[in-house]
Amino acid sequence: MSAVTVKTLENTVISSHLYAVPTRKVVGTRTVLTQRGRLVLGLITTASVLAVLALVFAAFTPNASASTGDVSANTHIQIVEAGQTLWQIASEVDPSADPRETINRILDLNSLSNSAQIHAGQALIVPNLN
């Protein structure tokens, strides 16, 4: 036989067992973290803050580009045009030399690690014709 329950206006449950059982109100639940849980939550929070700071720093740090103060008597500034490659620039700078050697000199002069770091409008320090 199953029990029949009826909820009254006073938050009292009357069951078929013929006695009144007061109900418990759930006011709010509180999450309790273990020591490991607090450590993980702290690490996640710290990592998130550091990631945001790194993104902000990267967004406001200027790209390494040539400045006119770096130009010596053996070099000059050349502005990269849209679609222009380092191979084309090296061929224009010294048509008689091997473009690979000229590219390496341009990369060294501008503290670049590879040619993928150049973009249109960038000022590059390039060697003068020999």
C-alpha positions as CSV (number, residue, x, y, z in Angstrom):
1,M,0.0,0.0,0.0
2,S,1.4,3.4,-0.9
3,A,1.3,6.5,1.2
4,V,-0.8,9.4,0.1
5,T,0.6,12.9,0.7
6,V,-1.2,16.3,0.7
7,K,0.6,19.6,1.0
8,T,-1.3,22.2,3.0
9,L,-0.9,26.0,3.0
10,E,1.2,25.9,6.1
11,N,4.0,23.9,4.4
12,T,3.0,20.8,6.3
13,V,2.6,17.5,4.6
14,I,-0.2,15.3,5.8
15,S,0.5,11.7,4.9
16,S,-1.7,8.6,5.1
17,H,0.3,7.7,8.2
18,L,-1.9,10.2,10.1
19,Y,0.8,12.4,11.4
20,A,2.0,15.8,10.3
21,V,5.5,16.0,8.9
22,P,7.0,19.6,8.5
23,T,8.8,20.2,5.2
24,R,12.3,21.6,5.0
25,K,12.8,24.8,3.0
26,V,15.9,24.8,0.9
27,V,17.2,28.3,1.4
28,G,20.4,28.0,-0.5
29,T,23.1,25.5,-1.2
30,R,26.7,26.1,-0.5
31,T,29.4,24.3,-2.5
32,V,32.2,23.0,-0.3
33,L,35.5,22.5,-2.1
34,T,38.2,20.1,-1.0
35,Q,41.8,21.3,-0.7
36,R,42.5,19.8,-4.1
37,G,39.4,21.6,-5.6
38,R,40.6,24.9,-4.1
39,L,44.1,24.4,-5.6
40,V,42.7,23.5,-9.1
41,L,40.3,26.5,-9.0
42,G,43.2,28.8,-8.0
43,L,45.4,27.4,-10.8
44,I,42.7,27.9,-13.4
45,T,42.0,31.4,-12.2
46,T,45.8,32.3,-12.2
47,A,46.2,30.7,-15.7
48,S,43.2,32.7,-17.0
49,V,44.5,36.0,-15.6
50,L,48.0,35.3,-17.1
51,A,46.5,34.5,-20.5
52,V,44.5,37.7,-20.6
53,L,47.6,39.7,-19.6
54,A,49.7,38.0,-22.3
55,L,47.1,38.8,-24.9
56,V,46.9,42.4,-23.8
57,F,50.7,42.7,-23.8
58,A,50.9,41.1,-27.3
59,A,48.2,43.4,-28.6
60,F,50.0,46.6,-27.5
61,T,53.6,45.6,-28.2
62,P,54.8,47.1,-31.4
63,N,56.2,44.8,-34.1
64,A,59.9,44.8,-34.6
65,S,60.5,46.9,-37.6
66,A,63.3,49.0,-39.0
67,S,63.7,52.5,-37.8
68,T,65.7,55.2,-39.5
69,G,68.2,55.3,-36.6
70,D,69.4,51.8,-37.6
71,V,70.5,52.9,-41.1
72,S,74.3,53.0,-41.7
73,A,76.2,54.2,-44.8
74,N,76.0,50.6,-46.3
75,T,72.2,50.3,-45.9
76,H,69.0,52.0,-46.8
77,I,65.3,51.8,-45.9
78,Q,62.9,50.1,-48.3
79,I,59.1,49.9,-47.7
80,V,57.6,46.6,-48.5
81,E,54.8,46.8,-51.1
82,A,51.7,44.7,-51.2
83,G,52.5,41.2,-52.6
84,Q,56.2,41.8,-52.5
85,T,58.4,39.0,-51.3
86,L,61.9,39.0,-49.8
87,W,63.1,37.2,-52.9
88,Q,61.9,40.1,-55.1
89,I,63.4,42.7,-52.7
90,A,66.8,40.8,-52.7
91,S,66.8,40.6,-56.5
92,E,66.2,44.4,-56.8
93,V,68.8,45.3,-54.1
94,D,71.6,43.3,-55.7
95,P,70.7,41.6,-59.0
96,S,74.2,40.1,-59.5
97,A,74.3,38.4,-56.1
98,D,72.6,35.1,-55.0
99,P,69.2,36.2,-53.6
100,R,69.5,33.7,-50.8
101,E,72.6,35.5,-49.4
102,T,70.9,38.9,-49.7
103,I,67.8,37.6,-48.0
104,N,69.9,36.3,-45.1
105,R,71.5,39.8,-44.8
106,I,68.1,41.5,-44.8
107,L,66.8,39.1,-42.2
108,D,69.9,39.7,-40.0
109,L,69.7,43.5,-40.5
110,N,66.1,43.5,-39.4
111,S,66.3,40.9,-36.6
112,L,63.8,38.6,-38.4
113,S,63.8,34.9,-38.1
114,N,62.0,34.2,-41.4
115,S,60.4,35.9,-44.4
116,A,56.9,35.2,-43.2
117,Q,57.3,38.1,-40.7
118,I,57.2,40.8,-43.4
119,H,54.0,42.6,-44.4
120,A,53.0,45.4,-46.7
121,G,54.0,48.9,-45.5
122,Q,56.8,47.6,-43.3
123,A,60.1,49.5,-43.4
124,L,63.1,47.1,-44.0
125,I,66.7,47.9,-43.7
126,V,68.4,46.5,-46.9
127,P,72.0,46.6,-47.9
128,N,73.2,49.0,-50.6
129,L,74.4,47.8,-54.0
130,N,78.1,46.8,-53.8
